[in-house]
Amino acid sequence: MEILRAMDIPFVVNQWWAAICGAKRMTPKYFGLLDKAGYRDDLCSYCATAFAESLDPDDHKIGEDGKPLGPWGGLPNPTLAITRLTCDCQSKIFELFAKNHGADFYAMENTQARNFPIEWWELGPEHWDKLYDEDRLDAAVEELKELIRFLEEKTGKMFDINKLEHVMNLINEQELYYRKIRDLIAECHPVPVTVVDTVNAVMQAQWQRGTQWATDHAKGLYEEIKALADKKEAAVPNEKYRLMWIGRGIWADFAFYQRFEQKYGAVFIWTMYLAMGADAYLRYHVEDDPLRALAARYIGMEDFLHMPPWNSSWYVQQAKQNDIDGVVYMVPENCMQAVEGSYFIKKALEDAGYPVLTFNADPVDARKWNADTMGGLVEDFIENKVIPNKASKEKK
């Protein structure tokens, strides 16, 4: 993304577009098109939503009410489809997506870690060169150089290393505001905002990172939340239990996170979206080697989120920092990449004293989501795990 931003090449992020389609309630239609085309029903929905949309003949048409039939007017026809080979199916999905749009398909390699610094969030900003094996960073830099050559050839635009340095510095400024927001929320009892307030505000700017708009947006978000905190504003005045959500957002039903506030005083205060911005993106000393700093940002994302003990140790640290009382962990039912060692995550949190509810669900395909059923699971978890566990801790 940073390379594209530095070269002034407009882009849409595949997974974030899937979230938009889910929020706009378009995914039942799109995955119905996949079914009609003969594709399996358990195809990874997060990666396949844009591909499913490419099967829609009405995507860019205007309805009788004068409104576009596709979300935000439909996905613009891309000329390039770029992905990393982070799982077995992603390259094929992107290849088919590119074919439907008449776009060029470009795949980047993904490497695996041999070095596992447990407290990676401490090293990331200042000592990112110590996070990875040197040859892994070397390989990632060469991948970026190959991508730049490909983009220059295809678009006629020239890459400017100084522009990349500027983009990277803007992102560091943006992510620092997210760190301030994350830490501020963790300190507040009760919290001034919940995940319903922060997730969309963070992610829309996150996918525009490297722009002055995104940096200003992050600053404005911090100032707004800081003002609420200074006035002792409470998002949920009867806050009693602080909940952590692990997994992707339930994009078609964000009200789900608010279902437990009035009855139990149970508030979802943490998701990976804000916290990853706080801990996974900051890469200082950009001026020394902007390409290497960029490589050190993106090659670890899958490790941080999907590979124990990187992810499990971070979740435990975040639960401690945010005074979490219970963890709700949605394991995507159809994403090979996001299986992410769910057993080890659950065990690490429970060993640290945090009750954990795990369930399988699809974060995008609204056809497979039943709010009442899932809400019942969470209510049972709060009543029989979270409340007794906190009472036991308070007695001690």
SESE-32363 format. One record per residue (C-alpha): x, z, y; residue in one letter. Coordinates in steps of 0.2 Angstrom, whole numbers, plus 5000, padded with zeros to 4 digits. Layout:
SESE-32363
  east    up  north  type
     X     Z      Y     a
...
This chain:
SESE-32363
  east    up  north  type
  5000  5000   5000     m
  5014  5004   5012     e
  5022  4988   5009     i
  5006  4978   5013     l
  5003  4989   5028     r
  5020  4986   5035     a
  5018  4967   5032     m
  5001  4967   5041     d
  4992  4961   5025     i
  4974  4968   5024     p
  4969  4976   5008     f
  4956  4985   4998     v
  4960  4999   4985     v
  4952  4995   4969     n
  4948  5013   4964     q
  4942  5018   4981     w
  4931  5003   4981     w
  4923  5010   4965     a
  4920  5026   4974     a
  4911  5017   4988     i
  4901  5007   4976     c
  4896  5023   4967     g
  4891  5031   4984     a
  4881  5016   4989     k
  4872  5017   4972     r
  4877  5000   4966     m
  4886  5004   4950     t
  4870  5003   4939     p
  4868  4985   4944     k
  4886  4981   4942     y
  4888  4989   4925     f
  4872  4981   4919     g
  4881  4964   4923     l
  4895  4969   4912     l
  4883  4973   4898     d
  4875  4956   4900     k
  4892  4948   4900     a
  4896  4956   4883     g
  4909  4969   4888     y
  4909  4986   4880     r
  4899  5000   4888     d
  4914  5012   4888     d
  4925  5001   4899     l
  4935  5012   4911     c
  4923  5012   4926     s
  4935  5017   4939     y
  4946  5002   4937     c
  4932  4990   4931     a
  4919  4992   4946     t
  4927  4979   4957     a
  4928  4967   4942     f
  4910  4971   4938     a
  4905  4967   4956     e
  4914  4950   4954     s
  4901  4945   4941     l
  4887  4947   4954     d
  4881  4931   4961     p
  4871  4940   4975     d
  4886  4950   4981     d
  4888  4942   4998     h
  4870  4937   5001     k
  4858  4945   5014     i
  4842  4953   5008     g
  4824  4950   5014     e
  4827  4965   5025     d
  4841  4957   5034     g
  4854  4969   5026     k
  4869  4964   5015     p
  4865  4965   4996     l
  4883  4971   4992     g
  4890  4988   4999     p
  4897  4985   5016     w
  4893  4967   5015     g
  4901  4965   4998     g
  4920  4965   4993     l
  4929  4951   5003     p
  4936  4938   4991     n
  4954  4943   4988     p
  4969  4931   4987     t
  4980  4943   4978     l
  4977  4956   4965     a
  4991  4969   4963     i
  4991  4983   4950     t
  5004  4994   4941     r
  5004  4994   4922     l
  4999  5013   4921     t
  4988  5011   4905     c
  4984  4998   4892     d
  4968  4991   4899     c
  4972  4990   4918     q
  4982  4974   4918     s
  4968  4965   4908     k
  4954  4971   4920     i
  4964  4965   4935     f
  4969  4949   4927     e
  4950  4945   4924     l
  4946  4951   4941     f
  4959  4940   4949     a
  4952  4925   4939     k
  4935  4927   4945     n
  4940  4927   4963     h
  4953  4914   4961     g
  4967  4926   4966     a
  4985  4927   4961     d
  4988  4942   4949     f
  5004  4952   4951     y
  5008  4967   4939     a
  5021  4980   4943     m
  5030  4991   4930     e
  5027  5009   4927     n
  5040  5021   4921     t
  5039  5037   4912     q
  5048  5054   4917     a
  5062  5062   4907     r
  5065  5075   4920     n
  5051  5088   4922     f
  5053  5099   4938     p
  5039  5111   4936     i
  5037  5116   4954     e
  5038  5098   4960     w
  5028  5102   4976     w
  5042  5112   4982     e
  5054  5098   4980     l
  5044  5083   4986     g
  5045  5083   5005     p
  5064  5087   5008     e
  5072  5085   4991     h
  5062  5070   4983     w
  5078  5063   4976     d
  5079  5077   4964     k
  5061  5074   4957     l
  5066  5060   4947     y
  5080  5052   4936     d
  5091  5041   4947     e
  5088  5026   4936     d
  5070  5028   4937     r
  5071  5028   4956     l
  5083  5013   4955     d
  5070  5003   4945     a
  5056  5007   4957     a
  5066  5001   4972     v
  5069  4985   4963     e
  5051  4983   4959     e
  5047  4985   4977     l
  5060  4972   4982     k
  5052  4960   4969     e
  5035  4963   4977     l
  5041  4960   4994     i
  5049  4943   4989     r
  5032  4938   4981     f
  5022  4943   4996     l
  5034  4934   5008     e
  5032  4918   4997     e
  5013  4919   4996     k
  5009  4924   5013     t
  5023  4917   5024     g
  5024  4934   5032     k
  5041  4942   5034     m
  5045  4960   5029     f
  5053  4972   5042     d
  5061  4987   5036     i
  5059  4995   5053     n
  5040  4993   5052     k
  5040  5001   5035     l
  5050  5016   5042     e
  5037  5017   5056     h
  5023  5017   5043     v
  5031  5030   5032     m
  5033  5042   5047     n
  5015  5040   5052     l
  5010  5044   5035     i
  5021  5060   5035     n
  5013  5065   5051     e
  4995  5062   5043     q
  4999  5072   5027     e
  5006  5086   5036     l
  4989  5089   5044     y
  4981  5089   5027     y
  4994  5102   5022     r
  4988  5112   5037     k
  4970  5110   5032     i
  4973  5114   5014     r
  4982  5130   5019     d
  4970  5135   5032     l
  4955  5133   5020     i
  4964  5144   5007     a
  4967  5158   5019     e
  4949  5159   5025     c
  4936  5170   5017     h
  4923  5163   5018     p
  4928  5145   5020     v
  4923  5135   5036     p
  4920  5119   5025     v
  4917  5114   5007     t
  4923  5099   4997     v
  4907  5090   5003     v
  4914  5091   5020     d
  4932  5087   5016     t
  4933  5074   5002     v
  4926  5059   5011     n
  4934  5063   5028     a
  4951  5064   5019     v
  4950  5049   5008     m
  4943  5036   5021     q
  4959  5040   5031     a
  4970  5042   5016     q
  4967  5024   5011     w
  4971  5018   5029     q
  4987  5028   5029     r
  5001  5021   5039     g
  4990  5017   5054     t
  4989  5027   5070     q
  4970  5028   5067     w
  4972  5038   5051     a
  4985  5050   5058     t
  4974  5053   5073     d
  4959  5056   5061     h
  4969  5068   5051     a
  4974  5077   5067     k
  4956  5078   5073     g
  4949  5084   5056     l
  4962  5098   5057     y
  4957  5103   5075     e
  4939  5103   5070     e
  4941  5114   5055     i
  4953  5126   5064     k
  4940  5128   5078     a
  4927  5133   5065     l
  4939  5145   5057     a
  4944  5153   5074     d
  4925  5156   5077     k
  4924  5164   5059     k
  4911  5150   5055     e
  4906  5151   5036     a
  4900  5135   5027     a
  4891  5146   5015     v
  4888  5163   5023     p
  4884  5172   5007     n
  4900  5165   4999     e
  4904  5176   4983     k
  4913  5165   4971     y
  4926  5151   4975     r
  4926  5136   4963     l
  4939  5123   4960     m
  4934  5105   4955     w
  4947  5096   4944     i
  4944  5077   4941     g
  4937  5063   4951     r
  4922  5065   4963     g
  4904  5063   4957     i
  4902  5049   4970     w
  4884  5045   4967     a
  4879  5063   4969     d
  4889  5073   4981     f
  4874  5085   4983     a
  4879  5092   4966     f
  4893  5102   4973     y
  4880  5111   4984     q
  4868  5116   4970     r
  4875  5133   4967     f
  4878  5139   4985     e
  4861  5147   4989     q
  4857  5155   4971     k
  4875  5161   4967     y
  4885  5160   4983     g
  4897  5149   4972     a
  4906  5137   4983     v
  4917  5122   4978     f
  4932  5124   4990     i
  4945  5114   4981     w
  4948  5096   4975     t
  4963  5086   4972     m
  4960  5074   4986     y
  4965  5086   5000     l
  4977  5095   4990     a
  4987  5080   4984     m
  4988  5074   5002     g
  4996  5091   5006     a
  5008  5091   4992     d
  5011  5074   4984     a
  5014  5062   4999     y
  5026  5070   5011     l
  5043  5062   5010     r
  5055  5066   5024     y
  5072  5058   5028     h
  5064  5041   5028     v
  5077  5034   5039     e
  5090  5035   5026     d
  5082  5023   5014     d
  5063  5019   5017     p
  5061  5009   5001     l
  5068  5023   4991     r
  5057  5036   5000     a
  5042  5025   4996     l
  5047  5023   4978     a
  5049  5042   4977     a
  5031  5044   4984     r
  5022  5032   4972     y
  5031  5033   4955     i
  5026  5051   4953     g
  5007  5051   4957     m
  5002  5048   4938     e
  5014  5062   4933     d
  5007  5074   4946     f
  4989  5071   4941     l
  4990  5065   4923     h
  5005  5073   4914     m
  5007  5091   4909     p
  5016  5101   4914     p
  5017  5093   4931     w
  4998  5094   4933     n
  4994  5110   4924     s
  5007  5120   4933     s
  5001  5113   4950     w
  4983  5118   4946     y
  4988  5135   4942     v
  4998  5137   4958     q
  4983  5130   4968     q
  4971  5141   4960     a
  4981  5156   4965     k
  4984  5150   4983     q
  4965  5147   4985     n
  4959  5163   4977     d
  4949  5153   4964     i
  4936  5162   4953     d
  4932  5148   4942     g
  4937  5130   4938     v
  4925  5116   4934     v
  4935  5102   4925     y
  4927  5085   4923     m
  4936  5075   4910     v
  4932  5056   4913     p
  4924  5050   4896     e
  4931  5032   4897     n
  4948  5033   4906     c
  4963  5032   4895     m
  4974  5036   4910     q
  4965  5052   4915     a
  4964  5061   4898     v
  4979  5069   4906     e
  4982  5083   4893     g
  4966  5091   4896     s
  4969  5104   4883     y
  4985  5110   4891     f
  4977  5111   4908     i
  4963  5121   4902     k
  4975  5133   4892     k
  4987  5135   4907     a
  4972  5140   4918     l
  4964  5152   4906     e
  4981  5160   4902     d
  4983  5163   4920     a
  4966  5172   4920     g
  4954  5158   4927     y
  4938  5154   4917     p
  4937  5135   4914     v
  4922  5124   4911     l
  4926  5107   4904     t
  4914  5093   4901     f
  4915  5074   4899     n
  4906  5063   4912     a
  4908  5046   4921     d
  4912  5048   4940     p
  4906  5031   4945     v
  4892  5025   4933     d
  4877  5033   4939     a
  4867  5028   4923     r
  4877  5041   4913     k
  4875  5055   4925     w
  4861  5069   4923     n
  4862  5081   4938     a
  4850  5093   4929     d
  4860  5094   4913     t
  4876  5095   4921     m
  4870  5108   4934     g
  4863  5118   4919     g
  4881  5119   4912     l
  4888  5125   4928     v
  4875  5138   4931     e
  4878  5145   4913     d
  4896  5145   4917     f
  4894  5154   4933     i
  4883  5167   4925     e
  4892  5170   4909     n
  4910  5167   4914     k
  4914  5167   4932     v
  4903  5182   4937     i
  4909  5194   4923     p
  4927  5188   4925     n
  4927  5193   4943     k
  4918  5209   4940     a
  4931  5214   4927     s
  4946  5209   4939     k
  4938  5220   4953     e
  4936  5235   4941     k
  4955  5234   4937     k
